[in-house]
Amino acid sequence: MLKLYGGAFSRATIVKWYLEELSVPYEFVLLDMQNGEHKKPEFLAINPIGKVPAIVDGDFQLWESGAILLYLAQKYGNLPNSPEYKATLTQWVLFANATLGPGVFVEANRDREMPRLMTALNSILEKQPYLLGQEFSVADVAVGSMLAYIPMMLKEVDLSPYPAVLDYMKRVTERPAFQKAMQR
Ligand SMILES: N[C@@H](CCC(=O)N[C@@H](CS)C(=O)NCC(=O)O)C(=O)O
């Protein structure tokens, strides 16, 4: 069975959410990160960088949440066989981790980046329920996770100027797979 390594409150939840969406059976391996279990040789053999999430799927090991999401989408997600479609998913996953996350969660960037990122997302989501249009996809797991962390981690941030983003956050976080991932 696929193994997912994570901490008690960690980005492994992003991968859990997508595994639940895909109904892929998995074992969650909870590392005691407070006591440095992620820096021990057993885990460094899976991810030499010593960060979670990481997965082991058969003989295959992979780390970095975005790479894991895209692997799972390609392996288990029944994707259309179109390079353009796959590239668009990659675009949103990279946007979530390399642009949206640092733009919102790095305090020095927030005032400059957050309004432009949120304004753009709001205008996309005013026209369609999900990032790719009418269908939920791994793009929504990546971007939706980053957005869902905002009220959890940054109580002072006011998202009311972006009502379509708030509706979207409600829509994706009400999904049963998200709820399960948050509980397990
Ligand atoms: N870009 C990485 C970030 C991974 C990351 O920073 N994980 C944190 C937990 S959420 C971690 O393992 N921190 C432990 C450490 O840095 O020692 C990803 O998205 O997978």
The ligand as a Gaussian input file, in Angstrom:
#p B3LYP/6-31G(d) Opt

LIG

0 1
 N        8.224000      22.715000      -0.509000
 C        8.077000      21.601000       0.396000
 C        8.048000      22.117000       1.817000
 C        8.156000      20.980000       2.810000
 C        8.231000      21.491000       4.236000
 O        8.732000      22.596000       4.508000
 N        7.732000      20.680000       5.153000
 C        7.814000      21.003000       6.561000
 C        6.544000      20.545000       7.274000
 S        5.098000      21.350000       6.643000
 C        8.944000      20.218000       7.195000
 O        9.146000      19.061000       6.879000
 N        9.660000      20.861000       8.110000
 C       10.677000      20.212000       8.877000
 C       12.015000      20.836000       8.736000
 O       12.189000      21.753000       7.930000
 O       12.907000      20.396000       9.467000
 C        6.775000      20.828000       0.052000
 O        5.815000      21.473000      -0.391000
 O        6.746000      19.594000       0.205000

